């Protein structure tokens, strides 16, 4: 729908003809728009639906507006027809006809009788151009209700139905792996999503305008988009559950292999702890004055949970097995690491003794290469350090001091003057 040009003084024949042509084009455009609105799919849906809430109130108002719009159009068509009749009296209209045509075309010669409270119209007068503007306003407000309702109905119910179908498939799959309401949180969540989608669809069908988000700053009919917040939230929740169900299915497929790996990890942890306990006895027997940490027993709690996991698998309780396997795998690796750390801590004194033995022999070899192997002081200190390191129990602190004394003596001997054969003067 358009808007005609501004009013003017007494019109001549050419101005009258141009105005009539322009207003006739407006008449055709308005009529086409009204017929299109009459046949709009959104309007037919609104007329046939049991509406509630915002949509019910706005559609009731829109219906009154559309009725008034047709009334205005009929008045406009009648006034335009009468103006054409005046113009048709004479090919060359005289001053009286031009005055009458000017009044009809530019003056407030059109009376629209409205009921109380109908868009604020109470038998109001308009120019033809003013009436066109008024019809444009009425049409835009009516079209907005129809277009936005149709946009929501076109977008949301179909998407909700597709999501409901996916929900049905997910529920069937969840049931097959033991994820049921009252037995698993995901089963309860599926029931909640089912209830939400049912309620959402019912509300969208009866009150589509409650799910419309107008575009900021837009006054055009249908400016905005459907509000899919609740739908999106339900879709995300279903996707999370679907991934959880897929994880449970993956457990069903590879649970035997994972249980075997778990048994292997726990067996290695047990063997490492056994080795640590044996090493601790050896350290206590061979090393004196050393604090040796205690070694924990086998991971019986993990073994019991591993037995429970095997039972879950045997009874196909995949939804219980899935989280149990995840936690067991983490804790079994932690247990193996603790066992290795325990073995390292227990055998640390033996490692220190081995390092001292290696250092002592390395210095002896160096002394021999430089021709000082027969030095009495070095022989005495070497024998002392070796006796301490190769006796049981070995006092590491005393033995380390003995090795240091041998190193110092060797350094003193090797730093003195020597002959050509490397012997000290």
Backbone torsions as a table, in degrees:
resi	resn	phi	psi	omega
1	UNK	NA	136.1	-178.9
2	UNK	-108.5	-172.2	178.5
3	UNK	-132.0	132.5	-178.0
4	UNK	-78.2	177.0	-175.9
5	UNK	-75.1	178.2	-176.4
6	UNK	-74.3	154.3	176.1
7	UNK	-70.2	163.0	-179.7
8	UNK	-144.0	-171.3	176.5
9	UNK	-73.4	-160.3	-179.3
10	UNK	-58.7	129.5	-173.4
11	UNK	-89.5	147.1	171.6
12	UNK	-90.5	-179.8	-174.8
13	UNK	-61.2	-43.4	-178.4
14	UNK	-64.5	-40.3	178.5
15	UNK	-64.3	-39.0	178.3
16	UNK	-63.2	-45.7	-177.9
17	UNK	-64.8	-40.6	179.0
18	UNK	-66.0	-41.1	179.7
19	UNK	-63.4	-43.7	179.2
20	UNK	-63.0	-39.7	178.7
21	UNK	-65.3	-42.3	-179.2
22	UNK	-65.4	-46.0	-180.0
23	UNK	-67.9	-31.4	175.2
24	UNK	-66.5	-39.7	176.3
25	UNK	-64.2	-37.8	176.7
26	UNK	-62.5	-42.5	179.3
27	UNK	-58.1	-45.1	179.9
28	UNK	-65.1	-42.4	-179.8
29	UNK	-65.0	-42.0	-179.6
30	UNK	-65.8	-42.8	180.0
31	UNK	-61.7	-44.4	178.3
32	UNK	-61.0	-41.5	-179.1
33	UNK	-65.9	-40.9	-179.6
34	UNK	-66.6	-40.2	178.4
35	UNK	-66.9	-38.2	177.3
36	UNK	-64.9	-39.8	177.1
37	UNK	-64.7	-39.1	179.3
38	UNK	-61.6	-35.9	-176.6
39	UNK	-96.4	2.3	-176.3
40	UNK	-62.9	135.1	-179.1
41	UNK	-59.6	-36.4	179.5
42	UNK	-63.4	-37.9	178.6
43	UNK	-67.0	-42.0	179.6
44	UNK	-62.7	-38.1	177.9
45	UNK	-66.2	-41.0	179.4
46	UNK	-64.2	-39.3	-179.1
47	UNK	-68.4	-29.8	-176.7
48	UNK	-97.1	-5.8	-174.6
49	UNK	-91.6	154.4	171.3
50	UNK	-90.4	97.0	-170.9
51	UNK	-88.5	155.4	177.1
52	UNK	-138.9	167.5	169.6
53	UNK	58.1	-137.7	-175.7
54	UNK	-59.1	-43.0	-177.3
55	UNK	-64.8	-41.5	178.8
56	UNK	-59.6	-45.9	-177.8
57	UNK	-67.0	-44.6	-177.2
58	UNK	-71.5	-34.1	178.8
59	UNK	-71.3	-36.6	175.9
60	UNK	-60.0	-42.8	177.7
61	UNK	-67.3	-39.4	-179.3
62	UNK	-65.6	-37.3	178.3
63	UNK	-62.8	-41.8	176.7
64	UNK	-64.3	-37.5	179.2
65	UNK	-65.4	-41.9	-180.0
66	UNK	-65.0	-40.1	176.7
67	UNK	-60.4	-46.1	178.1
68	UNK	-63.7	-35.6	179.7
69	UNK	-62.5	-43.1	177.6
70	UNK	-66.9	-36.4	176.4
71	UNK	-61.1	-46.7	178.6
72	UNK	-61.1	-40.5	-178.9
73	UNK	-65.8	-41.1	178.3
74	UNK	-62.8	-42.2	177.6
75	UNK	-63.2	-42.6	179.7
76	UNK	-62.3	-46.2	-179.5
77	UNK	-62.3	-40.7	179.3
78	UNK	-64.8	-43.1	-179.9
79	UNK	-65.6	-38.4	179.1
80	UNK	-68.2	-38.0	179.0
81	UNK	-64.8	-43.3	179.1
82	UNK	-63.5	-38.2	178.2
83	UNK	-64.6	-39.2	177.5
84	UNK	-64.5	-35.9	178.9
85	UNK	-65.1	-42.2	177.9
86	UNK	-62.7	-43.1	-179.2
87	UNK	-66.5	-28.5	-176.4
88	UNK	-80.2	-7.4	-178.7
89	UNK	-61.7	-44.7	-176.2
90	UNK	-138.1	143.5	177.4
91	UNK	-63.9	-41.6	178.0
92	UNK	-113.4	93.9	-175.1
93	UNK	-64.1	142.5	176.2
94	UNK	-83.5	-173.7	-175.4
95	UNK	-65.2	-37.1	-178.9
96	UNK	-63.4	-42.7	178.4
97	UNK	-65.3	-40.2	-179.3
98	UNK	-65.5	-38.5	177.3
99	UNK	-63.5	-43.3	180.0
100	UNK	-65.6	-42.8	179.4
101	UNK	-65.4	-38.5	177.5
102	UNK	-62.3	-41.5	178.9
103	UNK	-65.3	-42.0	-179.0
104	UNK	-69.0	-38.3	-174.3
105	UNK	-86.7	-29.0	-176.1
106	UNK	-119.3	-17.6	-178.1
107	UNK	-89.3	169.4	178.7
108	UNK	-82.2	71.5	-173.5
109	UNK	-100.6	-1.1	-174.4
110	UNK	-107.3	124.5	-179.9
111	UNK	-109.3	124.1	177.9
112	UNK	-113.0	116.9	179.6
113	UNK	-90.1	120.1	179.4
114	UNK	-119.1	157.4	177.2
115	UNK	-78.9	165.6	-178.9
116	UNK	-61.1	128.9	176.0
117	UNK	80.2	0.0	-179.4
118	UNK	-81.5	98.6	178.2
119	UNK	53.0	24.7	178.6
120	UNK	76.3	9.6	-177.3
121	UNK	-95.0	120.0	176.0
122	UNK	-129.9	87.3	-179.8
123	UNK	49.4	64.0	-174.7
124	UNK	-99.9	145.7	178.6
125	UNK	-97.6	146.2	-178.7
126	UNK	-139.2	154.8	158.5
127	UNK	-76.0	164.6	177.5
128	UNK	-61.8	-41.4	178.9
129	UNK	-67.5	-38.3	176.4
130	UNK	-64.2	-37.1	178.0
131	UNK	-67.4	-35.5	175.4
132	UNK	-61.9	-44.7	179.2
133	UNK	-62.2	-40.4	179.9
134	UNK	-64.5	-41.2	178.0
135	UNK	-65.6	-36.3	175.6
136	UNK	-59.4	-43.7	179.9
137	UNK	-64.5	-45.6	179.6
138	UNK	-63.2	-40.6	-179.7
139	UNK	-65.0	-43.1	-178.0
140	UNK	-63.0	-42.7	-179.1
141	UNK	-68.2	-37.6	178.4
142	UNK	-69.3	-44.1	-179.0
143	UNK	-62.6	-35.1	-179.5
144	UNK	-60.3	-43.2	178.9
145	UNK	-63.4	-44.3	-177.2
146	UNK	-67.5	-47.4	-175.2
147	UNK	-67.1	-44.5	-177.7
148	UNK	-67.8	-39.2	177.1
149	UNK	-62.1	-44.6	-179.7
150	UNK	-64.2	-37.1	179.7
151	UNK	-64.0	-41.9	178.6
152	UNK	-66.9	-45.0	180.0
153	UNK	-64.3	-31.6	179.3
154	UNK	-75.4	-28.8	-173.6
155	UNK	-93.6	-49.6	-167.1
156	UNK	-84.3	-49.7	-175.4
157	UNK	-56.7	-42.1	179.6
158	UNK	-63.9	-40.2	178.8
159	UNK	-67.6	-38.4	177.9
160	UNK	-64.1	-40.3	179.5
161	UNK	-63.8	-41.3	178.0
162	UNK	-64.0	-41.2	179.2
163	UNK	-67.5	-36.4	177.9
164	UNK	-64.4	-37.8	176.9
165	UNK	-64.8	-42.6	176.6
166	UNK	-63.8	-37.7	177.4
167	UNK	-61.5	-42.4	179.1
168	UNK	-61.9	-41.8	178.2
169	UNK	-65.2	-40.9	179.9
170	UNK	-66.0	-39.4	178.5
171	UNK	-63.8	-41.1	179.2
172	UNK	-63.9	-42.9	179.2
173	UNK	-66.2	-41.3	179.6
174	UNK	-62.2	-41.3	-179.7
175	UNK	-62.2	-35.9	-177.8
176	UNK	-68.5	-21.9	-180.0
177	UNK	-109.1	15.4	173.9
178	UNK	86.6	10.0	178.0
179	UNK	-89.7	98.4	-174.8
180	UNK	-128.1	155.5	176.8
181	UNK	-59.8	138.2	-179.4
182	UNK	84.6	-13.8	-179.7
183	UNK	-115.5	-20.6	-177.5
184	UNK	-149.5	138.2	-179.1
185	UNK	-55.8	-38.0	-179.9
186	UNK	-64.1	-33.5	176.3
187	UNK	-64.0	-40.7	176.9
188	UNK	-66.2	-38.9	179.6
189	UNK	-65.6	-36.7	176.8
190	UNK	-62.8	-39.0	176.4
191	UNK	-64.5	-40.1	178.9
192	UNK	-63.7	-42.7	179.7
193	UNK	-65.3	-38.7	177.9
194	UNK	-60.1	-46.8	179.0
195	UNK	-63.6	-39.8	-179.3
196	UNK	-65.2	-44.1	-179.6
197	UNK	-66.3	-38.1	178.0
198	UNK	-62.6	-46.9	179.4
199	UNK	-66.5	-40.2	-178.4
200	UNK	-63.0	-44.9	-179.1
201	UNK	-63.5	-43.3	179.4
202	UNK	-60.7	-40.7	-179.2
203	UNK	-71.0	-38.6	178.8
204	UNK	-64.0	-40.6	-178.2
205	UNK	-67.9	-38.8	-175.5
206	UNK	-92.4	-23.5	-177.4
207	UNK	-141.0	66.3	-176.2
208	UNK	-62.3	-32.9	-176.6
209	UNK	-68.3	-16.9	174.5
210	UNK	-70.4	-12.7	-178.6
211	UNK	-114.8	32.1	178.2
212	UNK	-115.1	133.3	179.6
213	UNK	-114.1	103.9	-178.2
214	UNK	-63.4	148.4	176.6
215	UNK	-75.0	137.7	-179.5
216	UNK	-64.4	127.3	175.9
217	UNK	78.6	3.9	-178.4
218	UNK	-100.4	132.6	177.0
219	UNK	-112.1	-1.0	-179.5
220	UNK	-70.5	145.7	177.3
221	UNK	-58.4	132.0	179.2
222	UNK	78.6	13.0	179.0
223	UNK	-75.0	114.0	-178.6
224	UNK	144.1	-156.7	-179.2
225	UNK	-157.1	158.3	176.5
226	UNK	-63.7	142.7	177.3
227	UNK	-87.5	108.3	-175.7
228	UNK	-104.7	21.4	-174.3
229	UNK	-57.4	-50.2	-177.7
230	UNK	-67.3	-39.6	177.7
231	UNK	-61.7	-46.9	-178.5
232	UNK	-61.8	-39.8	179.5
233	UNK	-63.1	-43.6	178.7
234	UNK	-65.6	-39.1	179.9
235	UNK	-64.5	-41.7	178.8
236	UNK	-65.4	-41.9	178.9
237	UNK	-62.5	-41.4	178.7
238	UNK	-65.7	-38.2	179.1
239	UNK	-64.2	-40.5	177.0
240	UNK	-61.1	-43.5	-179.7
241	UNK	-67.4	-39.2	179.5
242	UNK	-60.9	-41.1	177.5
243	UNK	-64.2	-38.1	178.4
244	UNK	-64.1	-41.7	178.5
245	UNK	-64.8	-40.0	178.1
246	UNK	-63.1	-36.2	176.9
247	UNK	-64.6	-39.0	177.9
248	UNK	-65.1	-40.6	177.5
249	UNK	-62.9	-40.1	177.6
250	UNK	-62.0	-36.9	177.0
251	UNK	-61.8	-42.2	179.8
252	UNK	-60.3	-34.9	-175.8
253	UNK	-79.1	-36.5	-174.7
254	UNK	-119.1	17.1	-176.1
255	UNK	-63.2	-37.9	-178.3
256	UNK	-63.7	-44.3	179.4
257	UNK	-64.0	-40.3	-179.9
258	UNK	-67.2	-37.6	177.0
259	UNK	-64.8	-38.6	177.5
260	UNK	-63.4	-43.0	179.0
261	UNK	-63.6	-40.3	178.4
262	UNK	-61.6	-45.1	178.8
263	UNK	-60.5	-39.1	179.9
264	UNK	-65.7	-43.9	-179.4
265	UNK	-64.2	-44.8	179.5
266	UNK	-67.1	-33.5	176.3
267	UNK	-65.3	-42.5	177.7
268	UNK	-65.0	-38.9	177.1
269	UNK	-62.6	-41.6	179.5
270	UNK	-64.4	-44.1	179.1
271	UNK	-64.5	-38.2	179.3
272	UNK	-65.3	-40.5	177.5
273	UNK	-66.1	-38.3	176.9
274	UNK	-62.1	-43.4	177.4
275	UNK	-62.6	-39.7	179.3
276	UNK	-65.1	-40.2	178.4
277	UNK	-65.2	-40.6	177.5
278	UNK	-64.7	-42.4	179.3
279	UNK	-64.8	-35.0	179.1
280	UNK	-63.5	-41.6	176.8
281	UNK	-62.0	-40.2	179.0
282	UNK	-65.1	-41.8	-179.5
283	UNK	-64.3	-45.0	-179.9
284	UNK	-62.2	-30.4	179.7
285	UNK	-80.7	-31.0	-171.3
286	UNK	-104.4	-20.6	-175.3
287	UNK	-117.8	127.0	179.8
288	UNK	-100.2	155.7	175.1
289	UNK	53.6	45.1	179.6
290	UNK	-132.2	137.7	177.6
291	UNK	-86.6	115.4	-178.3
292	UNK	-109.6	120.5	-176.9
293	UNK	-65.7	151.7	177.3
294	UNK	-72.8	156.5	180.0
295	UNK	-111.0	129.3	-178.7
296	UNK	-71.4	163.3	178.4
297	UNK	-78.3	-178.8	-179.6
298	UNK	-66.3	153.2	-177.3
299	UNK	-74.5	74.6	-176.0
300	UNK	-64.6	-36.5	-179.4
301	UNK	-62.6	-41.0	178.0
302	UNK	-66.9	-37.7	178.0
303	UNK	-63.0	-40.1	178.2
304	UNK	-64.6	-40.4	178.2
305	UNK	-69.3	-31.2	175.7
306	UNK	-65.6	-38.7	175.6
307	UNK	-63.0	-41.8	178.1
308	UNK	-62.2	-39.3	178.4
309	UNK	-62.8	-41.6	177.9
310	UNK	-62.9	-36.1	177.9
311	UNK	-66.8	-41.5	177.3
312	UNK	-59.6	-41.5	179.8
313	UNK	-66.2	-41.4	-177.7
314	UNK	-63.8	-35.1	179.7
315	UNK	-94.7	9.0	176.5
316	UNK	58.4	36.9	175.9
317	UNK	-92.3	70.0	-171.2
318	UNK	-65.4	-34.7	-178.5
319	UNK	-67.3	-25.8	174.9
320	UNK	-85.2	-33.3	-177.3
321	UNK	-69.4	-37.0	-174.5
322	UNK	-57.2	-56.3	-179.3
323	UNK	-67.8	-30.9	-179.7
324	UNK	-66.0	-42.8	178.4
325	UNK	-63.4	-41.0	179.9
326	UNK	-58.6	-47.5	-178.4
327	UNK	-70.6	-38.1	179.4
328	UNK	-62.8	-40.3	-179.7
329	UNK	-62.8	-42.6	178.0
330	UNK	-65.0	-46.3	-175.0
331	UNK	-71.8	-32.3	178.2
332	UNK	-66.3	-42.1	177.3
333	UNK	-64.2	-39.6	176.8
334	UNK	-63.3	-39.4	179.6
335	UNK	-65.3	-41.6	178.0
336	UNK	-63.7	-40.1	178.6
337	UNK	-64.7	-42.1	178.0
338	UNK	-63.6	-38.3	179.1
339	UNK	-63.7	-42.1	178.9
340	UNK	-66.1	-41.1	177.6
341	UNK	-63.8	-37.9	178.0
342	UNK	-63.0	-43.2	178.5
343	UNK	-63.0	-41.9	179.2
344	UNK	-63.1	-43.3	-179.3
345	UNK	-65.4	-39.9	-178.1
346	UNK	-67.5	-40.7	-175.4
347	UNK	-87.3	2.9	-179.3
348	UNK	-57.1	-43.6	178.8
349	UNK	-61.1	-37.3	176.8
350	UNK	-65.6	-35.9	177.4
351	UNK	-66.5	-38.9	177.4
352	UNK	-63.5	-44.1	178.8
353	UNK	-61.7	-40.5	179.3
354	UNK	-64.4	-38.9	179.4
355	UNK	-65.3	-40.3	179.3
356	UNK	-66.3	-40.3	177.3
357	UNK	-61.8	-44.1	179.7
358	UNK	-64.4	-39.9	179.6
359	UNK	-65.0	-42.1	-179.4
360	UNK	-61.9	-46.3	-179.3
361	UNK	-67.2	-32.0	179.2
362	UNK	-67.5	-40.2	177.7
363	UNK	-68.4	-36.1	178.8
364	UNK	-63.5	-41.7	179.6
365	UNK	-65.0	-38.1	179.3
366	UNK	-65.4	-42.2	178.9
367	UNK	-62.4	-40.9	-179.3
368	UNK	-64.7	-40.4	-179.9
369	UNK	-62.7	-33.1	-177.6
370	UNK	-91.7	7.9	172.9
371	UNK	78.9	21.6	-178.9
372	UNK	-112.0	20.9	-175.2
373	UNK	-67.8	-23.3	-176.2
374	UNK	-92.4	5.5	-179.7
375	UNK	-64.9	124.5	-174.9
376	UNK	-59.6	-42.2	-178.9
377	UNK	-62.7	-42.0	-179.9
378	UNK	-66.6	-40.2	179.5
379	UNK	-62.7	-42.4	-178.5
380	UNK	-64.8	-47.0	-177.1
381	UNK	-70.6	-32.6	176.7
382	UNK	-65.4	-46.8	-178.9
383	UNK	-60.8	-39.3	179.4
384	UNK	-63.0	-49.1	-178.6
385	UNK	-64.5	-39.7	-177.8
386	UNK	-67.5	-39.4	179.9
387	UNK	-62.2	-39.7	179.1
388	UNK	-67.4	-39.6	-175.5
389	UNK	-77.4	-25.4	-177.2
390	UNK	-105.2	10.9	177.2
391	UNK	-103.8	161.4	178.2
392	UNK	-129.8	136.2	-5.6
393	UNK	-76.3	150.5	-177.3
394	UNK	-97.9	126.6	175.1
395	UNK	-88.2	104.7	-172.5
396	UNK	-63.5	-37.8	-178.9
397	UNK	-65.0	-44.8	179.3
398	UNK	-67.4	-40.3	-179.0
399	UNK	-64.8	-39.1	179.7
400	UNK	-64.0	-40.3	176.9
401	UNK	-62.2	-37.9	178.6
402	UNK	-64.9	-41.9	177.9
403	UNK	-63.8	-41.2	179.4
404	UNK	-64.2	-38.8	178.0
405	UNK	-64.3	-39.5	178.2
406	UNK	-64.5	-42.7	178.8
407	UNK	-60.6	-42.4	-178.3
408	UNK	-65.6	-42.4	179.1
409	UNK	-64.4	-40.8	178.7
410	UNK	-63.1	-39.7	179.5
411	UNK	-65.2	-38.8	179.3
412	UNK	-66.2	-43.7	-178.6
413	UNK	-65.5	-42.1	-175.7
414	UNK	-74.8	-16.1	-179.3
415	UNK	-88.0	-9.0	179.1
416	UNK	-76.8	167.6	179.1
417	UNK	-66.4	146.6	-177.5
418	UNK	-132.4	157.8	176.0
419	UNK	-84.4	-173.3	-176.5
420	UNK	-64.3	-26.7	179.7
421	UNK	-85.1	2.4	178.8
422	UNK	90.9	1.7	-179.5
423	UNK	-85.1	146.1	-177.8
424	UNK	-75.0	142.7	177.5
425	UNK	-72.9	NA	NA
